[in-house]
Amino acid sequence: MLDFDQTLGWKALEDRLAATDNPRHRKLIQTVIDHAKAESGGDLDGLMDTLVAEPQYHFWGPRGDSGPKGQDDVRAYYEAYINSGGAILSS
């Protein structure tokens, strides 16, 4: 298990959010913060709330794109990720 401060992933973004006036930029930055916190905490519903209606993940490899597509596949991807302990980076 990796041992590091997961909050570092969003602290810089929170600083940037505080210094940002553009409403569209603020919304995008807040969505990334919310996504990182949900992923770190294993909050599947919170994670899914940060995605577009029909997410398209692209994981490129020798056989092309193998990423999950659509709400059901992406949710299954994150369920497996969380259930495997992948969302827990330190204790």
For each residue, the residues with C-beta under 8 A, 3 or more apart:
1: 88 89 90 91
2: 89 90
3: 90
4: 8 89 90
5: 8 90
6: 9 40 89 90
7: 10 11
8: 4 5 11 12
9: 6 13 36 40
10: 7 13 14 32 33 36 37
11: 7 8 14 15
12: 8 15 16
13: 9 10 16 17 29 32 33 36
14: 10 11 17 18 33
15: 11 12 18 19
16: 12 13 19 20 29
17: 13 14 20 26 29 30 33
18: 14 15
19: 15 16
20: 16 17 25 26 29
21: 26
22: 25 26
23: 26 27
24: 27 28
25: 20 22 28 29
26: 17 20 21 22 23 29 30
27: 23 24 30 31
28: 24 25 31 32
29: 13 16 17 20 25 26 32 33
30: 17 26 27 33 34
31: 27 28 34 35 50
32: 10 13 28 29 35 36 50
33: 10 13 14 17 29 30 36 37
34: 30 31 37 38 46 49 50
35: 31 32 38 39 47 50 51
36: 9 10 13 32 33 39 40
37: 10 33 34 40 41 43 46
38: 34 35 41 43 44 46 47 49 50
39: 35 36 42 43 47 78 87
40: 6 9 36 37 87 89
41: 37 38 46 87
42: 39 82 87 88
43: 37 38 39 46 47
44: 38 47 48 75 78 79 82
45: 48 49
46: 34 37 38 41 43 49 50
47: 35 38 39 43 44 50 51 78
48: 44 45 51 71 74 75 78
49: 34 38 45 46
50: 31 32 34 35 38 46 47
51: 35 47 48 55 71 74
52: 55
53: 71
54: 69 70 71
55: 51 52 68 69 70 71 74
56: 67 69 70
57: 67 68 69 74 77
58: 65 67
59: 65 66 67
60: 64 65 66
61: 64 66
62:
63: 66
64: 60 61
65: 58 59 60
66: 59 60 61 63
67: 56 57 58 59
68: 55 57 73 74 76 77
69: 54 55 56 57 73 74
70: 54 55 56 73 74
71: 48 51 53 54 55 74 75
72: 75 76
73: 68 69 70 76 77
74: 48 51 55 57 68 69 70 71 77 78
75: 44 48 71 72 78 79
76: 68 72 73 79 80
77: 57 68 73 74 80 81
78: 39 44 47 48 74 75 81 82
79: 44 75 76 82 83
80: 76 77 83 84
81: 77 78 84 86 87
82: 42 44 78 79 85 86 87
83: 79 80
84: 80 81
85: 82 88
86: 81 82
87: 39 40 41 42 81 82
88: 1 42 85 91
89: 1 2 4 6 40
90: 1 2 3 4 5 6
91: 1 88
